[in-house]
Amino acid sequence: MFDIKYIRENPERVEKAAKDKGVTLDLDEILEIDKKTQILRLAQQKLLEERNKAAKHKDKEKGKKIKEEIEELEKELLPLEKKLKELLLSIPNIAKSDVKSGKDETENEVIKKVGDIPKFDFEALDHMDLGESLDIIDVDRASRVSGTRFAYLKNEAVLLEFALVSYALQILTKEGFIPVVPPTLVNTEVMRGLGYMEAGGSEDMFHIPSDKLTLVGTAEHSIVPMHMGEVLNVKDLPKRYVGFSSAFRREAGSYGKDTRGILRVHQFDKVEMVSFVEEGKDDKEHEYLLSLEEKLFQALEIPYRVVKMCTGDLGFPAARKYDIEAWMPGQKTYREVTSVSTVTSFQSRRLKIRYQDNGERKYVNILNGTAFAIGRTIIAILENYQNKDRSIAVPDALQKYMFGVKKISLKKG
């Protein structure tokens, strides 16, 4: 949420930044309500001072009259303050100056490509042909139990999942990340504080209205609010977490796209990184988190490219975002497997997460990045490591976590 003072001083920049993200603002309304609330707050303050004087002089009659005036004023002020807060929450974060202005994903920038695209002397299969024949992915039974866009991982796919988790934890804990398994249900108002409920974001979430809870779409959704309302010590920054959890998304608006297999499902598991850093140090941290994502995929020896999002594909809270897209031989294209974003102080202002620095309280900068989206990484492994006989070689980096399994082969009988 923006500081209203910043909006007063930079209305054109705020309006353009929102427009670049496809959000239309009525800044005139926001500034008009702000002006009215300022006038009423000044009047309220004056009345409070008068009431204190009346109390000091033990003038009960005057004190009673002033109290009634304050109550009348608050009847006008409180709805205005509530409306102003709602309008401020509807303003998306401003993109960094180095982010390209663009309307949608077609205008994203490919920053670099890493690794050679594999060449097979046979027709490469997609992950579902491989997964079903190897008896490690079952979407048919899952659809009977839970509906479409769910899957059972079985046999060696389960070993692959926890090998990926173990490998990511090994790398990231050595880097000083604090491991955490967070809740997968978050208070819906807390979720709104993260900035994911606006601009249609709520439609992509699973809500439990009776309990005022929302299922997380990533571990970040419950890791970031760990410190809401707190004042951290600057000496403890950067504070970095690596979390593992299941995640849940409706995939609203994506029906008819990527429905085959486990690429776009309602439930999936992720290993997620979250960083809290000092104000103005998020650019350096952003590059650091991206380097860790690249390190993980380079270890798997899977070709990928790094894509920088334009404003129209950036998302409501993000100020800058990179995606890593892995090459998928069975689909003959690159597909997103991880992302990493800085949200600057956007979430910390909404959730009141600050730090103490030489007597001054400042808002932390917050970043989030995916170490492994498990399902999509398994897809990349199956398709890049497939053999002509449909067996799958296990990447060297994961073998020590696979209980002796170095190759996933067709089941006998």
Residue pairs with C-beta under 8 A, 6 or more apart in sequence:
1 85
1 88
1 89
1 91
1 346
1 349
1 350
2 14
2 88
2 91
2 349
3 349
4 34
4 84
4 88
6 14
7 14
7 27
7 30
7 31
7 34
7 88
7 91
8 31
8 34
11 27
11 31
13 94
14 25
14 27
14 91
14 94
15 25
15 27
17 92
17 93
17 94
17 95
17 311
18 24
18 25
18 91
18 92
19 25
20 95
20 101
20 311
20 312
21 92
21 95
21 199
21 311
21 312
21 314
21 316
22 103
22 199
22 312
23 90
23 91
23 92
23 199
23 316
25 90
25 91
26 87
29 87
30 84
30 87
30 88
33 80
33 83
33 84
33 87
34 84
36 80
37 77
37 80
37 81
37 84
40 73
40 76
40 77
40 80
41 77
43 73
44 70
44 73
44 74
44 77
47 66
47 69
47 70
47 73
48 70
50 62
50 66
51 63
51 66
51 67
51 70
54 60
54 62
54 63
54 66
55 63
89 192
89 195
89 198
89 350
90 198
92 195
92 198
92 199
92 316
92 317
93 195
93 316
93 317
93 318
93 319
93 343
93 344
93 346
94 319
95 101
95 311
95 314
95 318
95 319
95 320
96 283
96 319
96 320
96 342
98 320
99 308
99 309
99 310
99 311
99 314
99 319
99 320
100 107
100 108
100 109
100 308
100 310
100 311
101 310
101 311
101 312
102 108
102 310
102 311
102 312
102 313
103 310
103 312
104 310
104 312
104 313
105 309
105 310
105 312
105 313
107 310
107 312
107 313
108 307
108 308
108 309
108 310
108 313
108 323
109 307
109 308
109 310
110 305
110 306
110 307
111 305
111 306
111 307
111 308
111 322
112 305
112 306
113 303
113 304
113 305
114 294
114 297
114 298
114 303
114 304
114 305
114 306
115 298
115 301
115 302
115 303
115 304
115 327
116 303
117 303
117 327
117 329
118 303
118 327
118 329
118 384
120 329
120 386
120 388
121 388
122 388
124 329
124 330
124 332
124 383
124 386
125 330
125 383
125 386
125 390
126 260
126 261
126 328
126 330
126 331
126 383
127 137
127 261
127 262
127 263
127 328
127 330
127 378
127 379
127 382
127 383
128 137
128 139
128 260
128 261
128 262
129 330
130 330
130 382
130 383
130 386
130 390
130 392
131 137
131 157
131 261
131 262
131 382
132 138
133 390
133 410
134 155
134 156
134 390
134 391
134 392
134 408
134 409
134 410
134 411
135 154
135 155
135 411
136 153
136 154
136 155
136 156
136 157
136 158
136 408
137 151
137 152
137 153
137 154
137 157
137 261
137 262
138 151
138 152
138 154
139 150
139 151
139 152
139 261
139 262
141 152
142 150
142 151
142 152
143 150
146 266
148 259
149 251
149 259
149 264
149 265
149 266
150 265
150 266
150 267
151 261
151 262
151 265
151 375
153 161
153 262
153 378
155 408
155 411
156 392
156 402
156 405
156 408
157 378
159 401
159 402
159 403
159 405
160 378
160 381
160 394
160 398
160 402
161 269
161 374
161 378
162 401
163 394
163 398
163 401
163 402
164 271
164 372
164 374
164 377
164 378
164 398
165 244
165 269
165 271
165 372
165 374
166 401
167 296
167 299
167 397
167 398
167 401
168 242
168 271
168 296
168 371
168 372
169 179
169 242
169 244
169 271
171 292
171 295
171 296
171 299
171 371
172 179
172 242
172 271
172 273
172 292
172 371
173 179
173 242
175 240
175 292
176 240
177 240
177 241
177 242
177 273
178 239
178 240
178 241
178 242
179 241
179 242
179 243
179 244
180 219
180 223
180 226
180 241
180 242
180 243
181 243
181 244
181 245
182 216
182 219
182 222
182 223
182 226
182 243
182 245
183 216
183 222
184 215
184 216
184 222
184 245
184 246
184 247
184 248
185 208
185 213
185 214
185 215
185 216
186 213
186 214
186 215
186 216
186 221
186 222
186 225
187 212
187 213
187 214
188 197
188 207
188 212
188 213
188 214
189 212
190 225
190 228
190 351
191 197
191 205
191 214
191 221
192 198
193 225
193 228
193 347
193 350
193 351
194 221
194 224
194 225
194 317
194 347
194 350
194 351
195 201
195 316
195 317
195 343
195 346
195 347
195 350
196 202
196 205
196 217
196 221
196 316
196 317
197 205
198 316
199 316
200 252
201 316
203 250
203 252
203 253
204 217
204 249
204 250
204 251
204 252
204 253
205 214
205 215
205 217
205 248
205 249
205 250
206 214
206 215
206 248
206 249
206 250
206 266
207 213
207 214
207 215
208 214
208 215
215 248
216 222
216 245
216 247
216 248
217 247
217 248
217 249
218 245
218 247
218 270
218 272
218 368
218 370
219 243
219 244
219 245
219 247
219 270
219 271
219 272
219 274
220 243
220 272
220 274
220 368
222 243
222 245
223 241
223 243
223 272
223 274
224 274
224 347
224 351
224 353
224 366
224 368
225 351
226 241
227 239
227 276
227 351
227 353
228 351
228 352
228 353
229 351
229 352
229 353
230 353
230 354
231 354
231 355
231 356
231 361
232 239
232 276
232 353
232 354
232 355
232 356
232 364
233 355
233 356
234 278
234 355
234 356
234 357
234 358
236 355
237 276
237 277
237 278
237 355
237 364
238 275
238 276
238 277
238 278
238 281
238 285
239 275
239 276
240 273
240 274
240 275
240 276
241 273
241 274
241 275
242 271
242 272
242 273
242 274
242 371
243 271
243 272
243 274
244 269
244 270
244 271
244 272
245 269
245 270
245 272
246 267
246 268
246 269
247 267
247 268
247 269
247 270
248 266
248 267
249 266
250 266
251 264
251 265
251 266
254 264
257 264
258 264
261 379
262 268
262 375
262 376
262 378
262 379
263 335
263 375
263 376
263 379
265 375
268 373
268 374
268 375
268 376
269 374
269 375
270 370
270 371
270 372
270 373
270 374
271 370
271 371
271 372
271 374
272 368
272 369
272 370
272 371
273 289
273 292
273 340
273 367
273 368
273 369
273 370
273 371
274 366
274 367
274 368
275 285
275 289
275 366
275 367
275 368
276 348
276 353
276 355
276 364
276 365
276 366
277 285
277 364
277 365
277 366
277 367
278 355
278 357
278 362
278 364
278 365
279 345
279 362
279 363
279 364
279 365
280 365
281 365
282 319
282 342
282 344
282 365
282 366
282 367
283 342
285 342
285 365
285 367
286 320
286 322
286 340
286 341
286 342
286 367
289 340
289 367
289 369
290 306
290 322
290 340
290 369
292 369
292 371
293 324
293 338
293 340
293 369
293 370
293 371
294 304
294 306
294 324
296 371
296 372
297 304
297 324
297 326
297 337
297 338
299 395
299 397
300 377
300 380
300 381
300 395
300 397
300 398
301 395
301 396
301 397
302 326
302 327
302 380
302 381
302 384
302 395
303 326
303 327
303 384
304 324
304 325
304 326
304 327
304 334
304 337
305 324
305 325
305 327
305 334
306 322
306 323
306 324
306 325
307 322
307 323
307 324
307 325
307 336
308 320
308 321
308 322
309 315
309 318
309 320
309 321
309 322
309 323
314 320
314 321
315 321
315 341
317 341
317 343
317 346
317 347
318 341
318 342
318 343
319 341
319 342
319 343
319 344
319 346
320 341
320 342
321 339
321 340
321 341
321 342
322 339
322 340
322 341
323 336
323 338
323 339
324 336
324 337
324 338
324 339
325 334
325 335
325 336
325 337
326 334
326 335
326 337
326 376
326 377
326 380
326 384
327 333
327 334
327 380
327 384
328 334
328 335
328 379
328 380
328 383
328 384
329 383
329 384
329 386
330 382
330 383
330 386
331 383
335 376
335 379
335 380
336 376
337 370
337 372
337 373
337 376
337 377
337 380
338 369
338 370
338 371
338 372
338 373
339 369
339 370
340 367
340 368
340 369
340 370
341 367
341 368
341 369
342 365
342 366
342 367
343 365
343 366
343 367
343 368
344 365
344 366
345 363
345 364
345 365
345 366
346 366
347 353
347 366
348 354
348 363
348 364
348 365
348 366
349 363
353 363
353 364
353 366
354 361
354 362
354 363
354 364
355 361
355 362
355 363
355 364
381 392
381 394
381 395
382 392
385 392
385 393
385 394
385 395
386 392
387 393
389 409
389 410
390 410
391 407
391 408
391 409
391 410
392 407
392 408
393 406
393 407
394 402
394 405
394 406
394 407
394 408
399 405
399 406
